[in-house]
């Protein structure tokens, strides 16, 4: 069997189970976002995302989307409201998944912090060993 066929499958979904997803292989990125919109969307002090190519994505149920700023979309379950994804409209080949939406989030590690100038000092826990970016790109 070719190596690509043995890619690790990662699955997850929303709180109520109406929206499920699976992606395979290794993530192309992972970040902690400290921007105000991610704090509002997640209801927490920092949001953590893991990025996968959309070519590996399979949905069971369909998330709804909200355009939170021009050409930036946040996906959520239309039934329970769980926040699931973030995407940039100009980059359709990649999708950021909320770390907490994975059934097993333990294999993933963040590679950078975004919007560090707006981080909440009491919640940031900024890792000095990964990249820090004042804003997202």
C-alpha positions as CSV (number, residue, x, y, z in Angstrom):
1,X,0.0,0.0,0.0
2,X,1.5,3.4,-0.9
3,X,2.5,5.7,2.0
4,X,-0.2,8.2,1.1
5,X,-2.8,5.6,1.7
6,X,-1.5,5.2,5.3
7,X,-1.9,8.9,6.2
8,X,-3.2,9.4,9.7
9,X,-6.9,10.3,9.8
10,X,-8.0,13.0,12.2
11,X,-11.7,13.4,13.0
12,X,-13.7,15.8,14.9
13,X,-16.9,17.8,15.1
14,X,-19.3,20.0,17.0
15,X,-20.7,19.6,20.5
16,X,-24.1,18.1,19.4
17,X,-22.6,15.9,16.6
18,X,-24.6,17.4,13.7
19,X,-21.4,18.4,12.0
20,X,-18.5,16.0,11.7
21,X,-15.3,16.2,9.7
22,X,-12.2,14.2,8.9
23,X,-8.8,15.3,7.5
24,X,-5.8,13.2,6.8
25,X,-2.0,13.6,7.0
26,X,0.0,16.1,8.8
27,X,-1.3,19.7,9.4
28,X,0.4,22.4,7.4
29,X,0.3,24.8,10.4
30,X,-1.0,25.6,13.8
31,X,-1.3,28.8,15.7
32,X,-2.6,30.5,18.8
33,X,-4.6,33.7,17.8
34,X,-4.9,36.5,20.3
35,X,-7.0,38.9,18.2
36,X,-10.2,40.3,19.7
37,X,-12.5,38.6,17.1
38,X,-11.1,35.1,17.9
39,X,-11.6,35.8,21.6
40,X,-15.3,36.8,20.9
41,X,-15.8,33.8,18.6
42,X,-14.3,31.3,21.0
43,X,-15.4,32.9,24.3
44,X,-11.9,32.3,25.6
45,X,-8.7,34.3,26.1
46,X,-6.9,32.8,23.1
47,X,-8.0,30.6,20.1
48,X,-5.9,27.7,18.8
49,X,-6.2,26.5,15.2
50,X,-4.7,23.6,13.2
51,X,-4.5,24.1,9.4
52,X,-5.1,21.3,6.9
53,X,-5.4,21.2,3.1
54,X,-9.0,21.1,2.0
55,X,-8.1,18.3,-0.4
56,X,-8.0,15.9,2.5
57,X,-11.3,17.2,4.1
58,X,-14.6,15.2,4.3
59,X,-17.7,16.7,5.9
60,X,-20.6,14.8,7.5
61,X,-23.1,17.6,8.0
62,X,-22.5,21.1,6.8
63,X,-21.3,24.0,8.9
64,X,-22.8,27.4,8.4
65,X,-20.4,30.4,7.9
66,X,-20.2,34.0,9.1
67,X,-18.1,36.6,7.3
68,X,-16.5,38.2,10.3
69,X,-14.4,40.6,8.3
70,X,-14.0,41.1,4.5
71,X,-13.2,37.7,2.9
72,X,-12.6,36.0,6.3
73,X,-15.1,33.3,7.3
74,X,-15.8,31.5,10.5
75,X,-17.6,28.1,10.3
76,X,-19.9,26.9,13.0
77,X,-22.6,24.2,13.6
78,X,-26.0,25.6,12.7
79,X,-27.6,23.5,15.4
80,X,-25.5,24.0,18.5
81,X,-23.3,27.0,17.5
82,X,-20.0,25.3,18.1
83,X,-17.2,27.2,16.5
84,X,-15.3,24.9,14.1
85,X,-13.3,26.7,11.4
86,X,-11.7,29.8,10.1
87,X,-10.8,30.4,6.5
88,X,-9.4,33.2,4.3
89,X,-11.4,33.5,1.1
90,X,-8.3,34.0,-1.0
91,X,-6.8,30.7,0.1
92,X,-9.4,28.0,-0.6
93,X,-6.9,25.1,-0.5
94,X,-6.5,25.4,3.3
95,X,-8.8,25.5,6.3
96,X,-8.1,26.2,9.9
97,X,-9.9,24.0,12.4
98,X,-10.4,24.8,16.1
99,X,-8.1,22.6,18.1
100,X,-10.9,21.7,20.5
101,X,-13.1,20.4,17.7
102,X,-10.8,17.4,17.1
103,X,-11.7,14.1,18.9
104,X,-8.1,13.8,19.8
105,X,-6.2,17.1,19.7
106,X,-3.0,15.7,21.4
107,X,-1.0,15.1,18.2
108,X,-0.9,18.8,17.3
109,X,1.5,21.5,18.3
110,X,1.2,25.3,17.7
111,X,3.9,26.8,15.5
112,X,3.3,30.5,16.1
113,X,1.3,33.1,18.0
114,X,-0.7,35.7,16.0
115,X,-1.7,39.2,17.1
116,X,0.6,39.2,20.1
117,X,0.2,42.9,20.6
118,X,-3.5,42.3,21.6
119,X,-2.8,39.2,23.8
120,X,-4.3,39.2,27.3
121,X,-1.3,38.9,29.6
122,X,-3.2,36.9,32.2
123,X,-4.3,34.3,29.6
124,X,-1.7,34.4,26.9
125,X,0.8,31.8,28.1
126,X,3.0,32.8,25.2
127,X,5.6,30.1,24.3
128,X,8.9,31.8,23.8
129,X,10.1,28.9,21.6
130,X,7.7,29.5,18.7
131,X,7.3,32.3,16.2
132,X,5.5,35.5,17.3
133,X,3.7,37.7,14.8
134,X,2.1,41.0,15.7
135,X,-0.7,40.6,13.2
136,X,-1.9,37.7,11.0
137,X,-1.0,37.7,7.3
